[in-house]
Amino acid sequence: MKKKSLFGINVKLALMLVAICGMFASCYEKEELTTEAPSAVKPVYKITGVVSNASTGEPLSGAKVNGATTATDGTYALDATEGLNVLTVTKDDYKTVTTSVYVEKIENGKTAVYTVNAAMYPGYDTPTYKTVKYTIKGTATDESSAAVKLSSVVIPGCTIAVVNNKFTVEGVQPGTYYAVLKAEGYKNAYATIAVAPVAAEEGEGDQIVTSTVAVLMQKEETAKVSKYYVCGFVTNEKDAAVPDATVKVEVGEFKADLTTDNRGYFNIEVAAEHITPTTLAIITVSKAGYVAQAKATVVKLVETGATSVTSIEVVLKAESSDIPDEDPSKGGEQTIEVPVDKAEPTKVEDIKEPEVKADIEKVAEELGIEDITKIDIPVVKVEEALVVELVSTEAVIDETTGETTQETKTVADQITLPANTQVYYVGGQAQAIKLTRDIQTEKATAAVRTYEGQPSGTVFSQPLEVKFQAPVTVTVEPDYVLGVLYQNEKTGVWSADANNYAEYDMTSGTFVGKINHFSKFRFGFESAIVPVDSVKLDAEIINKPCYTGSAAAVVTVKGNYMGGTAYDGNTPALAVETALSGMNAETKSYVTMLLKNMILKDNANIAPKNSYSKTALSVDISVPAYKQIDNFSMVRKQVRRSYTVHVIDKNKKTTDVTVVVKKIISTTLTANYAIGHTHGHGNGEDLNAGGGIIDFE
C-alpha cells in the first residue's frame, strides 16, 4: 500500500488557513508597503450630547432634539450636515432650549462628531414675539378719482419705490414722515404720514404693519387754493379695523366729530383758513370696550394750490377686567398719560436749555432726521408730577448658588415724570408715554433693569426718574453704583451715558436712576462676551490596528475623551474675589451671579465644570475590503470665549471682572490606513469582538 505524504497534508492545511484568514479582519503585521489612494468613502458628520435637568443635573429621557428622542441616560445622536446646524430641545413641562453648532467640512473617509449638551429648566416657555416691520403705502388720485402717475415721491431719509400712482416705503420706524409728491401736469402735493407703533404678536417671523395714505392731487390749471385733509385708520392691537369709533378732530379753530367706516377709516377736509405754519391736528378716538386714545401732530403747510394730507394711525387697546397673570420672569408695562391735547409746536432754536437742545439734536440724528431746524417739534408741558408703578413678575434667584428657582415674586418699579417737565416729541407725534421692561434681555447681560420707552425720540427737559429694588438682598449700603446705558436707534449699539449713574438710596431702599430721553435704556454694568480663539488640539492616537479581508466591514470605535465645557482658569467666584477683593460680600455675590447667568444663557444652560470631564464617543466607520488600519487619530476642536463685567464702585471707578470658558465642540476621527499589505496575522480581539467593536480610553 502506498503511504500518503505528510508533507502534502501540511501544505494543503496551510493553504486552507491562509484562505480562511483572508475572509476575516484581524490584527496584523505590516509588510510590502505601496501608495494608498484617497478614500472614496464620504465624510460622516454626527451631533451627540446629553440633555439634563438644569435644576437637579439629572439626565432627561424623552426630550426631543430635532426629532431625535433622548434615552434614559439623556443621550441623543443626530446626523449633521456641513454648515450651521440649529438644535431645538423640547420636552413637556420644560422650557425649550435652542442652540447651534457650525459643522466644518472634512475629508473623505473621516468622521466628525460634535458634542452639544443642553440643560432644561422645568416650567413653560416665555412667549416669543414676531419682529414688527413698518411699511408705508400710498396712492395718488385726482378729484375725479382717476389714478395720477407719479414722477417722484420724496420722504427725507427714506428709499421709495414708485410704480405708476403708487409708492411704497419699507423698513421705516414709528414716527411722523413728510412726503412730497410730484406728477406732470399736477401741482405738488404734500402728505404728513404718522406711523404708529403696535404691540408685537406672539409667534415667529415678521409682523408687517402697513400705514396707508391716499393723496389727492390737483391739476395745475384748476389749482386755486390749498387743500388740507386729516385722515387715518383706527385698528385694535391685533391690527384689525375698528369700525364705528368716534373720532374728534381739532385743527386750530376747526372742530369736527367723525365716525370710522367698516375699514376703520376716517377722513375730513379742513379749510386752508384754519392752517398756519404751527397748526396742530389733535385726534381723540373712543369706542365702548376700548381705552380712549389721543394723538397730536403738526399739519404741514403747503404752497398755494397744493394738497396736504395728514395721516394719523391710531391703535386702540381693549378694556378687560379679566387680565391674565403674567408669565414667570416676564416684564410688565405701564403708560403715563400726558396731556397730548395741549401739545404745541416748537422749533429747536427756540429751546433755551443747552442740555435739552443737545439731546434733541442727538436723538434726531439717530432717527435719521437730516435737518432738525426745519421741523416743528410737538411739545407737551406736564404741570403736575405724574407717578406710576410698573409691576413685573420675577423668578426668585437662590443667592447662595446663583441659580434660578421655580418660585416667583412681584416687583414694582416707581416711574416719576417731574412737575413742570417739557416733553419734546422729536419723532413728530405727541402721544402717551409707554415703558416696557425686558427681563429676558437682562438675563443675558449685566443689567439690573432694561426698558423700552415709547415713542422713540422723546426728550425730557427734566429727567424721568426710575426707582427699582436692588438685585440682591441688601443688609449694608451697596459699595457699587449702576451705569445708565442707551441703545443707539440707528446702530443698535449700547453705550454708557457719561457721569450718569443709578445710586442706592438707603431711605427708600431702592436704586434711583434718571433718564433724559427715550430709546431702549438700561441700568447696570456694561458687559461683553468676546470670542478668544478656536483651535484644533493635538491629535490623540488610538493604537488599535485592524484589517479587513474580502468583504467590507463596519468598525464601531467607542470610548471616552476629555471634553465638555469647563472654566479656563478662574471660576466666577475666584475671578470676583481676585478683582474685587476690597468690596463687600454682597457685591461679590451679585457679580458672581451676573457672570454665571451670562455664561448659562450663552451655553444652552450648561454650567461649566472646573476642568474637562470624560465624554462618551461612539462612531461607526465603514472600512473597505482588503484594507489595513494602523491606528485612529482623534482631533478635538476647542473654542474659548471670555465673559466680562465692568463693575463700577461707589467712587465711580470701573474694574473689569473676566472669566474664560473653554468648550470642546467637535471631535474628528480618522482611520490611518496602512500603505498596502499582502497578508497579516494576529488574534483579532478588537475588530471581531462583538461584531467589529474597538474600545479605547
C-alpha positions as CSV (number, residue, x, y, z in Angstrom):
1,M,0.0,0.0,0.0
2,K,1.2,3.5,-0.9
3,K,1.7,5.8,2.0
4,K,0.2,9.4,1.9
5,S,2.7,12.2,2.1
6,L,2.5,14.0,5.4
7,F,4.2,17.0,3.7
8,G,1.3,17.1,1.2
9,I,-1.3,17.2,4.0
10,N,0.6,20.1,5.8
11,V,0.7,22.1,2.6
12,K,-3.0,21.8,2.0
13,L,-3.8,22.7,5.6
14,A,-1.6,25.8,5.3
15,L,-3.3,26.9,2.1
16,M,-6.8,26.5,3.7
17,L,-5.7,28.6,6.7
18,V,-4.5,31.3,4.5
19,A,-7.7,31.4,2.6
20,I,-9.8,31.5,5.8
21,C,-7.7,34.3,7.3
22,G,-8.3,36.4,4.2
23,M,-12.1,36.3,5.0
24,F,-11.9,37.9,8.4
25,A,-10.5,41.0,10.0
26,S,-7.6,40.7,12.4
27,C,-4.6,42.3,14.0
28,Y,-1.6,42.4,11.6
29,E,2.0,43.0,10.9
30,K,2.7,45.4,8.0
31,E,4.6,44.1,5.0
32,E,5.4,45.3,1.4
33,L,4.1,49.0,1.5
34,T,2.5,50.7,-1.5
35,T,0.9,54.2,-2.0
36,E,-2.6,54.4,-0.6
37,A,-5.2,56.1,-2.9
38,P,-7.5,58.8,-1.4
39,S,-10.6,57.4,0.3
40,A,-13.9,57.3,-1.7
41,V,-15.9,57.0,1.5
42,K,-17.9,60.2,2.1
43,P,-17.3,62.0,5.3
44,V,-19.6,61.4,8.2
45,Y,-21.0,64.2,10.4
46,K,-22.7,63.5,13.8
47,I,-24.0,65.5,16.7
48,T,-24.3,63.8,20.0
49,G,-24.9,65.1,23.6
50,V,-26.7,64.8,26.8
51,V,-29.9,66.6,27.9
52,S,-30.2,67.2,31.6
53,N,-32.4,68.9,34.2
54,A,-30.8,72.3,34.8
55,S,-32.1,72.4,38.4
56,T,-31.0,68.9,39.5
57,G,-28.4,67.8,37.0
58,E,-30.2,64.5,36.3
59,P,-30.4,63.3,32.7
60,L,-33.8,63.8,31.0
61,S,-35.2,61.0,28.9
62,G,-37.9,61.5,26.3
63,A,-36.7,65.0,25.3
64,K,-36.8,65.8,21.6
65,V,-33.7,67.1,19.8
66,N,-34.7,68.0,16.2
67,G,-36.8,64.9,16.1
68,A,-34.4,62.5,18.0
69,T,-35.5,61.3,21.4
70,T,-33.2,61.1,24.4
71,A,-32.5,57.8,26.0
72,T,-32.9,57.0,29.7
73,D,-29.4,58.4,30.3
74,G,-30.3,61.7,28.5
75,T,-28.1,60.9,25.5
76,Y,-29.1,61.5,21.8
77,A,-27.4,61.3,18.4
78,L,-28.2,63.0,15.2
79,D,-26.8,63.1,11.6
80,A,-25.4,66.5,10.8
81,T,-24.7,68.5,7.7
82,E,-21.9,70.8,6.7
83,G,-22.5,74.4,7.9
84,L,-24.8,75.8,10.6
85,N,-27.0,73.2,12.4
86,V,-29.7,74.7,14.7
87,L,-30.8,72.4,17.5
88,T,-34.2,72.8,19.3
89,V,-34.6,70.8,22.5
90,T,-38.2,70.4,23.7
91,K,-40.0,68.4,26.4
92,D,-43.3,68.7,28.1
93,D,-43.3,70.8,31.3
94,Y,-39.8,72.1,30.5
95,K,-38.7,75.4,28.8
96,T,-37.5,75.0,25.2
97,V,-33.7,75.4,24.6
98,T,-32.3,76.5,21.2
99,T,-28.7,76.3,20.4
100,S,-26.5,75.8,17.3
101,V,-23.2,74.4,16.1
102,Y,-21.2,75.1,13.0
103,V,-20.0,71.9,11.3
104,E,-16.8,72.2,9.3
105,K,-16.1,70.3,6.1
106,I,-13.7,67.3,6.5
107,E,-12.0,64.9,4.0
108,N,-13.5,61.7,2.7
109,G,-13.0,58.8,5.0
110,K,-13.2,60.9,8.1
111,T,-15.9,61.1,10.8
112,A,-16.5,64.3,12.8
113,V,-18.6,64.1,16.0
114,Y,-19.8,67.4,17.5
115,T,-20.9,67.4,21.2
116,V,-23.8,69.7,22.1
117,N,-25.1,69.3,25.6
118,A,-28.2,71.2,26.9
119,A,-29.8,71.7,30.3
120,M,-33.6,72.4,30.5
121,Y,-35.3,74.3,33.3
122,P,-38.7,73.0,34.5
123,G,-41.6,75.3,33.5
124,Y,-43.2,76.8,30.5
125,D,-41.7,78.8,27.6
126,T,-41.8,82.5,27.7
127,P,-43.7,83.5,24.5
128,T,-41.6,84.6,21.5
129,Y,-42.8,87.6,19.6
130,K,-42.7,88.5,16.0
131,T,-40.4,91.2,14.6
132,V,-42.6,94.2,13.8
133,K,-41.7,95.8,10.5
134,Y,-43.4,99.0,9.4
135,T,-44.3,99.9,5.8
136,I,-45.8,103.0,4.2
137,K,-48.0,102.5,1.1
138,G,-49.6,105.4,-0.7
139,T,-51.7,106.2,-3.8
140,A,-52.2,109.4,-5.8
141,T,-55.5,110.3,-7.5
142,D,-57.2,113.4,-8.8
143,E,-60.5,115.0,-8.0
144,S,-62.3,112.6,-10.3
145,S,-60.7,109.6,-8.5
146,A,-58.5,108.8,-11.6
147,A,-55.0,107.5,-10.9
148,V,-52.2,110.1,-11.2
149,K,-48.9,108.7,-12.5
150,L,-46.2,110.0,-10.2
151,S,-42.9,111.3,-11.4
152,S,-41.3,111.2,-8.0
153,V,-42.0,110.9,-4.3
154,V,-39.6,112.3,-1.7
155,I,-39.6,111.5,2.0
156,P,-36.4,112.6,3.8
157,G,-34.2,109.7,4.9
158,C,-36.2,107.1,3.1
159,T,-35.8,104.9,0.0
160,I,-39.1,104.9,-2.0
161,A,-40.4,102.6,-4.7
162,V,-42.7,104.4,-7.2
163,V,-44.9,102.4,-9.6
164,N,-47.5,104.4,-11.6
165,N,-49.7,106.1,-9.0
166,K,-48.5,104.1,-6.1
167,F,-45.5,104.4,-3.8
168,T,-44.1,102.1,-1.1
169,V,-41.5,102.7,1.7
170,E,-40.3,99.7,3.6
171,G,-38.3,99.4,6.8
172,V,-39.5,102.6,8.5
173,Q,-39.7,103.2,12.2
174,P,-42.7,104.6,14.1
175,G,-42.9,108.4,13.8
176,T,-44.0,111.2,11.5
177,Y,-42.9,111.4,7.9
178,Y,-43.4,114.2,5.4
179,A,-43.9,113.3,1.7
180,V,-43.7,115.5,-1.4
181,L,-45.4,114.0,-4.4
182,K,-44.8,115.3,-8.0
183,A,-46.6,114.4,-11.2
184,E,-46.5,116.0,-14.6
185,G,-49.4,118.4,-15.1
186,Y,-50.2,118.5,-11.4
187,K,-49.4,120.7,-8.5
188,N,-47.0,119.3,-5.9
189,A,-48.9,117.5,-3.1
190,Y,-47.7,117.2,0.5
191,A,-48.6,114.5,2.9
192,T,-47.9,114.1,6.6
193,I,-47.8,110.4,7.4
194,A,-47.9,109.1,11.0
195,V,-46.7,105.6,11.6
196,A,-48.0,104.4,15.0
197,P,-46.2,101.7,17.0
198,V,-48.1,98.5,17.6
199,A,-47.5,95.6,20.1
200,A,-45.8,92.6,18.7
201,E,-47.8,89.4,18.2
202,E,-46.8,86.1,19.7
203,G,-45.0,83.8,17.2
204,E,-42.0,83.7,15.0
205,G,-41.1,85.7,11.8
206,D,-42.1,89.1,10.8
207,Q,-45.3,91.1,11.6
208,I,-45.9,93.6,8.8
209,V,-47.7,96.8,9.8
210,T,-48.7,99.0,6.9
211,S,-49.6,102.7,7.2
212,T,-51.8,103.7,4.2
213,V,-52.2,107.2,2.8
214,A,-54.3,108.4,-0.1
215,V,-53.1,111.7,-1.6
216,L,-55.4,113.9,-3.7
217,M,-53.6,115.9,-6.5
218,Q,-54.8,118.9,-8.3
219,K,-54.2,119.7,-11.9
220,E,-52.2,122.9,-12.5
221,E,-54.9,124.7,-14.4
222,T,-57.6,124.1,-11.8
223,A,-55.5,124.6,-8.7
224,K,-56.6,127.8,-6.9
225,V,-56.4,127.2,-3.2
226,S,-54.5,124.8,-1.0
227,K,-56.5,121.8,0.4
228,Y,-55.9,120.1,3.7
229,Y,-57.1,116.7,4.7
230,V,-56.8,114.9,8.0
231,C,-57.3,111.1,7.8
232,G,-56.3,107.8,9.2
233,F,-57.1,104.3,10.2
234,V,-58.2,103.0,13.6
235,T,-57.2,99.4,14.5
236,N,-57.0,97.3,17.6
237,E,-53.9,95.5,19.0
238,K,-54.4,92.6,16.6
239,D,-54.2,95.0,13.6
240,A,-58.0,94.6,12.9
241,A,-60.1,97.5,11.8
242,V,-62.3,99.2,14.4
243,P,-65.5,100.5,12.8
244,D,-68.0,102.9,14.3
245,A,-65.4,104.5,16.5
246,T,-65.9,108.2,17.4
247,V,-63.2,110.5,16.2
248,K,-62.9,114.1,17.4
249,V,-60.8,116.3,15.2
250,E,-59.4,119.6,16.3
251,V,-57.3,121.7,13.8
252,G,-56.8,125.2,15.1
253,E,-60.3,126.7,15.5
254,F,-61.8,123.9,13.4
255,K,-63.6,121.1,15.2
256,A,-65.5,118.1,13.8
257,D,-66.9,114.7,15.0
258,L,-66.5,111.7,12.7
259,T,-67.2,108.0,12.8
260,T,-64.9,105.4,11.3
261,D,-66.2,103.3,8.4
262,N,-66.1,99.5,8.2
263,R,-62.4,99.7,7.3
264,G,-61.7,101.8,10.4
265,Y,-61.0,104.8,8.2
266,F,-61.8,108.4,8.8
267,N,-61.2,111.5,6.6
268,I,-62.1,115.2,6.6
269,E,-61.2,118.3,4.7
270,V,-60.1,121.3,6.7
271,A,-60.3,124.8,5.1
272,A,-57.0,126.5,4.4
273,E,-58.0,129.4,6.5
274,H,-57.5,127.3,9.7
275,I,-53.9,126.4,8.8
276,T,-50.8,128.3,10.0
277,P,-47.2,127.1,10.0
278,T,-47.6,125.8,13.5
279,T,-51.1,124.3,13.5
280,L,-51.6,121.0,15.3
281,A,-54.1,118.3,14.4
282,I,-55.4,116.7,17.6
283,I,-57.2,113.5,17.2
284,T,-59.2,111.8,20.0
285,V,-60.6,108.3,19.3
286,S,-63.0,106.4,21.6
287,K,-65.3,103.5,21.5
288,A,-67.1,101.3,24.1
289,G,-64.8,98.5,25.2
290,Y,-61.6,100.3,24.3
291,V,-59.3,102.7,26.1
292,A,-59.6,106.2,24.5
293,Q,-56.5,107.4,22.6
294,A,-55.4,111.0,21.8
295,K,-52.7,111.9,19.3
296,A,-51.4,115.2,18.0
297,T,-49.2,116.1,15.0
298,V,-48.2,119.2,13.1
299,V,-50.2,119.9,9.9
300,K,-47.8,120.5,7.0
301,L,-48.3,123.9,5.4
302,V,-48.1,123.7,1.6
303,E,-47.9,126.2,-1.2
304,T,-51.0,127.7,-2.8
305,G,-52.9,125.2,-4.8
306,A,-51.2,122.2,-3.4
307,T,-52.7,119.5,-1.2
308,S,-51.6,118.5,2.3
309,V,-52.7,115.1,3.8
310,T,-52.1,114.5,7.5
311,S,-52.4,110.8,8.1
312,I,-52.7,109.5,11.7
313,E,-52.8,105.8,12.7
314,V,-54.5,105.0,16.0
315,V,-54.3,101.7,17.8
316,L,-56.9,101.1,20.5
317,K,-56.3,98.9,23.4
318,A,-59.2,96.8,24.6
319,E,-60.5,97.2,28.1
320,S,-60.5,94.0,30.1
321,S,-61.5,93.1,33.7
322,D,-60.0,89.6,33.2
323,I,-56.3,90.3,32.9
324,P,-54.3,87.1,32.7
325,D,-51.5,86.5,35.1
326,E,-48.0,87.5,33.9
327,D,-45.8,84.5,32.9
328,P,-42.9,83.9,35.3
329,S,-40.0,86.2,34.7
330,K,-41.9,88.4,32.4
331,G,-41.5,92.2,32.5
332,G,-44.5,94.5,32.9
333,E,-45.5,97.6,31.1
334,Q,-47.0,100.9,32.1
335,T,-48.4,104.0,30.4
336,I,-48.0,107.6,31.6
337,E,-50.9,109.7,30.3
338,V,-49.6,113.1,29.4
339,P,-51.9,115.9,28.2
340,V,-51.2,115.5,24.4
341,D,-54.3,117.6,23.6
342,K,-52.3,120.6,24.8
343,A,-49.3,119.9,22.6
344,E,-47.8,122.9,20.9
345,P,-45.2,123.0,18.1
346,T,-41.8,124.5,18.7
347,K,-38.5,125.0,16.8
348,V,-35.2,123.6,18.2
349,E,-33.7,127.1,18.1
350,D,-36.4,128.4,20.5
351,I,-35.3,125.9,23.2
352,K,-33.3,127.7,25.8
353,E,-31.7,124.8,27.8
354,P,-28.4,123.8,26.0
355,E,-28.5,120.2,27.5
356,V,-32.1,119.7,26.2
357,K,-31.1,121.1,22.8
358,A,-28.1,118.8,22.6
359,D,-30.3,115.7,23.5
360,I,-32.8,116.7,20.8
361,E,-30.1,117.0,18.1
362,K,-28.5,113.7,19.1
363,V,-31.9,111.9,19.0
364,A,-32.8,113.5,15.7
365,E,-29.6,112.2,14.2
366,E,-30.3,108.6,15.4
367,L,-33.8,108.9,13.9
368,G,-32.4,109.9,10.5
369,I,-33.7,113.4,10.6
370,E,-31.3,115.4,8.4
371,D,-32.1,118.9,9.5
372,I,-34.0,119.2,12.8
373,T,-34.1,123.0,12.4
374,K,-36.7,122.7,9.6
375,I,-39.1,120.6,11.6
376,D,-41.7,121.6,14.1
377,I,-41.4,119.5,17.3
378,P,-44.6,118.9,19.3
379,V,-44.0,119.7,23.0
380,V,-46.3,119.0,25.9
381,K,-45.9,120.6,29.3
382,V,-46.6,118.4,32.3
383,E,-47.6,120.8,35.1
384,E,-48.0,118.3,37.9
385,A,-45.8,115.3,38.7
386,L,-47.1,112.0,37.2
387,V,-46.2,108.9,39.2
388,V,-47.0,105.3,38.1
389,E,-45.9,101.8,39.1
390,L,-44.6,99.3,36.6
391,V,-45.2,95.8,38.0
392,S,-43.2,92.7,36.8
393,T,-43.0,89.1,37.8
394,E,-39.5,87.7,38.5
395,A,-38.2,84.2,39.1
396,V,-36.6,84.0,42.6
397,I,-32.8,83.5,42.5
398,D,-31.1,81.5,45.1
399,E,-28.4,84.0,46.2
400,T,-26.2,81.2,47.6
401,T,-25.9,79.2,44.4
402,G,-26.9,81.9,41.9
403,E,-29.4,79.5,40.3
404,T,-32.9,80.4,39.2
405,T,-35.7,78.7,41.2
406,Q,-39.3,78.0,40.2
407,E,-40.6,80.4,42.8
408,T,-41.8,83.9,41.6
409,K,-42.1,87.3,43.2
410,T,-43.8,90.5,42.2
411,V,-41.7,93.7,42.0
412,A,-42.8,97.2,41.4
413,D,-40.7,99.9,39.9
414,Q,-41.8,103.5,40.5
415,I,-41.7,105.9,37.5
416,T,-42.0,109.6,38.1
417,L,-42.3,112.4,35.5
418,P,-41.5,115.6,37.5
419,A,-43.8,118.6,37.6
420,N,-43.1,121.4,35.0
421,T,-41.4,119.0,32.6
422,Q,-41.5,119.8,28.9
423,V,-41.8,116.6,26.8
424,Y,-40.4,117.0,23.3
425,Y,-41.6,114.5,20.7
426,V,-38.7,114.6,18.2
427,G,-40.3,111.8,16.2
428,G,-43.1,114.2,15.3
429,Q,-46.1,112.8,17.1
430,A,-47.3,113.6,20.6
431,Q,-48.8,110.6,22.4
432,A,-49.0,108.8,25.8
433,I,-45.6,107.6,27.2
434,K,-45.2,103.9,27.5
435,L,-42.5,101.9,29.2
436,T,-41.9,98.1,28.9
437,R,-39.4,96.1,31.0
438,D,-37.4,93.4,29.1
439,I,-36.4,90.8,31.6
440,Q,-35.2,88.3,29.1
441,T,-32.5,90.7,27.8
442,E,-31.5,91.4,31.4
443,K,-30.6,87.8,31.9
444,A,-28.1,87.7,29.1
445,T,-26.3,90.9,30.2
446,A,-25.1,92.5,33.4
447,A,-28.2,94.7,33.6
448,V,-30.5,95.1,36.6
449,R,-33.2,96.7,34.5
450,T,-33.8,97.0,30.8
451,Y,-36.6,99.1,29.4
452,E,-38.0,100.2,26.1
453,G,-39.5,103.7,26.1
454,Q,-42.1,104.8,23.5
455,P,-42.4,106.8,21.5
456,S,-38.8,106.7,20.3
457,G,-37.2,110.1,20.2
458,T,-39.0,111.5,23.3
459,V,-36.8,114.0,25.2
460,F,-37.5,115.3,28.7
461,S,-36.5,118.8,29.9
462,Q,-36.2,117.2,33.4
463,P,-35.1,113.6,33.7
464,L,-37.6,110.8,34.1
465,E,-36.9,109.2,37.5
466,V,-37.0,105.4,37.9
467,K,-36.8,103.7,41.3
468,F,-36.2,100.0,41.5
469,Q,-35.2,97.3,44.0
470,A,-31.6,96.1,44.4
471,P,-30.9,92.9,42.5
472,V,-29.8,91.1,45.7
473,T,-30.6,91.3,49.4
474,V,-29.1,94.5,50.9
475,T,-28.0,94.5,54.6
476,V,-25.3,97.1,54.2
477,E,-25.1,100.1,51.9
478,P,-24.0,98.9,48.5
479,D,-20.5,99.9,47.6
480,Y,-21.3,100.0,43.8
481,V,-23.3,102.2,41.5
482,L,-25.1,101.2,38.3
483,G,-24.3,102.7,34.9
484,V,-27.0,104.3,32.7
485,L,-26.9,102.9,29.1
486,Y,-28.8,103.9,26.0
487,Q,-29.2,101.9,22.7
488,N,-28.4,103.9,19.6
489,E,-31.6,103.9,17.4
490,K,-29.6,103.7,14.2
491,T,-26.8,101.2,15.0
492,G,-28.3,99.2,17.9
493,V,-25.1,99.7,19.9
494,W,-25.3,100.2,23.7
495,S,-23.2,102.9,25.3
496,A,-22.9,104.4,28.7
497,D,-24.2,107.9,29.5
498,A,-21.1,109.6,30.9
499,N,-21.4,110.8,34.5
500,N,-24.9,109.4,34.9
501,Y,-25.4,106.7,37.4
502,A,-28.2,104.9,39.3
503,E,-27.3,105.1,43.0
504,Y,-28.7,103.4,46.1
505,D,-31.0,105.4,48.4
506,M,-31.0,104.0,51.9
507,T,-34.1,105.9,52.8
508,S,-36.3,104.3,50.1
509,G,-34.3,101.1,49.9
510,T,-34.1,101.4,46.1
511,F,-31.7,102.4,43.4
512,V,-32.7,105.7,41.7
513,G,-31.9,106.3,38.0
514,K,-32.6,109.3,35.8
515,I,-33.4,109.1,32.0
516,N,-33.1,112.1,29.7
517,H,-34.6,110.6,26.5
518,F,-36.2,107.5,25.1
519,S,-34.8,104.7,23.1
520,K,-34.0,101.4,24.8
521,F,-32.2,102.1,28.1
522,R,-30.9,100.0,31.0
523,F,-29.4,100.3,34.4
524,G,-26.5,98.1,35.3
525,F,-22.9,97.3,34.4
526,E,-21.5,97.2,30.9
527,S,-20.7,93.6,29.9
528,A,-19.1,91.8,27.0
529,I,-18.9,88.3,25.5
530,V,-15.9,88.0,23.2
531,P,-14.6,85.0,21.3
532,V,-11.0,84.3,22.3
533,D,-9.8,81.6,19.9
534,S,-10.8,78.5,18.0
535,V,-8.1,75.8,17.7
536,K,-7.6,72.2,16.9
537,L,-5.9,70.4,19.8
538,D,-3.0,68.0,19.1
539,A,-4.2,64.7,17.6
540,E,-4.5,61.7,20.0
541,I,-3.6,58.3,18.7
542,I,-5.9,55.4,19.4
543,N,-3.5,52.5,18.9
544,K,-5.9,49.8,17.8
545,P,-4.7,48.2,14.5
546,C,-7.1,46.0,12.4
547,Y,-7.7,44.9,8.8
548,T,-10.4,43.6,6.6
549,G,-10.5,40.7,4.2
550,S,-12.5,40.1,1.1
551,A,-15.6,41.9,2.5
552,A,-16.0,45.5,3.8
553,A,-16.7,45.8,7.5
554,V,-18.2,48.4,9.8
555,V,-16.0,49.2,12.7
556,T,-17.5,50.8,15.9
557,V,-15.0,52.9,17.7
558,K,-16.2,53.8,21.1
559,G,-14.7,55.2,24.3
560,N,-14.3,58.3,26.4
561,Y,-12.4,61.5,25.6
562,M,-11.9,64.6,27.8
563,G,-14.4,67.2,26.7
564,G,-17.5,69.2,27.7
565,T,-17.5,72.7,28.9
566,A,-15.0,74.0,31.5
567,Y,-13.5,77.1,33.0
568,D,-10.1,78.1,31.6
569,G,-8.6,79.4,34.7
570,N,-10.6,81.1,37.4
571,T,-14.2,80.3,38.1
572,P,-16.6,83.3,38.5
573,A,-16.2,83.2,42.3
574,L,-12.4,83.2,42.1
575,A,-12.3,85.8,39.4
576,V,-14.6,88.1,41.5
577,E,-12.6,87.5,44.7
578,T,-9.4,88.4,42.9
579,A,-10.6,91.5,41.1
580,L,-13.0,92.9,43.8
581,S,-11.1,92.0,46.9
582,G,-11.9,95.3,48.6
583,M,-15.6,95.3,48.0
584,N,-18.3,93.8,50.4
585,A,-19.5,90.2,50.3
586,E,-23.0,91.1,48.9
587,T,-21.4,92.9,45.9
588,K,-19.1,89.9,45.2
589,S,-22.1,87.5,45.4
590,Y,-24.0,89.7,43.0
591,V,-21.3,90.0,40.4
592,T,-20.6,86.2,40.6
593,M,-24.3,85.6,39.9
594,L,-24.2,88.0,36.9
595,L,-21.2,86.1,35.4
596,K,-22.9,82.7,36.0
597,N,-26.1,83.9,34.3
598,M,-24.3,85.3,31.3
599,I,-22.4,82.1,30.9
600,L,-25.5,79.9,31.3
601,K,-27.5,82.0,28.8
602,D,-24.7,81.7,26.2
603,N,-24.2,77.9,26.7
604,A,-27.7,76.5,26.5
605,N,-28.0,76.4,30.3
606,I,-24.9,74.2,30.7
607,A,-22.8,75.2,33.6
608,P,-19.0,74.8,33.0
609,K,-17.0,72.4,35.2
610,N,-13.6,73.2,36.8
611,S,-11.9,71.0,34.1
612,Y,-12.8,68.8,31.2
613,S,-14.5,65.6,32.0
614,K,-14.9,62.2,30.4
615,T,-17.3,62.4,27.4
616,A,-18.6,59.4,25.6
617,L,-17.9,58.9,21.9
618,S,-19.2,56.1,19.6
619,V,-18.5,56.3,15.9
620,D,-19.2,53.8,13.1
621,I,-16.6,53.7,10.4
622,S,-17.0,51.8,7.1
623,V,-13.8,50.1,6.2
624,P,-13.4,48.9,2.5
625,A,-12.3,45.3,1.7
626,Y,-8.6,44.5,1.9
627,K,-7.7,47.5,4.0
628,Q,-5.3,47.6,6.9
629,I,-5.7,50.2,9.7
630,D,-2.6,51.0,11.7
631,N,-4.5,53.2,14.2
632,F,-7.0,56.0,14.6
633,S,-6.4,59.8,15.0
634,M,-8.8,61.8,17.2
635,V,-8.6,65.6,16.9
636,R,-10.7,67.7,19.3
637,K,-11.7,71.3,18.3
638,Q,-11.8,73.8,21.2
639,V,-13.3,77.2,21.3
640,R,-12.8,79.8,24.1
641,R,-15.0,82.8,25.0
642,S,-14.4,85.5,27.6
643,Y,-17.2,86.9,29.7
644,T,-16.5,90.4,31.3
645,V,-18.5,92.6,33.7
646,H,-17.3,96.2,34.1
647,V,-18.1,96.8,37.8
648,I,-18.4,100.5,39.0
649,D,-17.6,101.1,42.7
650,K,-19.2,104.0,44.7
651,N,-16.2,106.2,43.8
652,K,-17.2,105.8,40.1
653,K,-14.0,103.7,39.4
654,T,-14.5,100.8,37.0
655,T,-13.0,97.3,37.5
656,D,-13.2,94.5,34.9
657,V,-14.0,91.0,36.1
658,T,-13.3,88.4,33.4
659,V,-13.9,84.7,33.2
660,V,-12.8,82.5,30.2
661,V,-14.8,79.4,29.3
662,K,-13.5,76.7,27.0
663,K,-15.5,74.1,25.2
664,I,-14.8,71.0,23.0
665,I,-17.3,71.5,20.2
666,S,-16.3,68.6,18.0
667,T,-14.1,65.5,17.6
668,T,-12.8,64.3,14.2
669,L,-11.9,60.6,14.0
670,T,-9.7,59.5,11.2
671,A,-8.7,55.9,10.3
672,N,-5.0,55.8,9.4
673,Y,-4.7,53.2,6.7
674,A,-1.5,51.2,6.2
675,I,0.1,51.7,2.8
676,G,-0.8,48.3,1.3
677,H,-0.2,44.8,2.6
678,T,0.0,41.2,1.4
679,H,-1.2,39.4,4.5
680,G,-1.5,39.8,8.2
681,H,-1.9,37.7,11.3
682,G,-3.0,38.1,14.9
683,N,-5.7,37.2,17.4
684,G,-8.4,39.6,16.1
685,E,-9.6,40.7,19.6
686,D,-10.7,44.2,18.7
687,L,-12.4,44.1,15.4
688,N,-14.1,40.7,15.7
689,A,-15.2,41.1,19.3
690,G,-18.9,42.0,19.3
691,G,-19.1,42.3,15.5
692,G,-16.3,44.8,15.0
693,I,-16.1,46.9,18.2
694,I,-13.0,48.8,19.2
695,D,-12.9,50.2,22.7
696,F,-10.5,52.9,23.8
697,E,-10.0,55.2,26.8
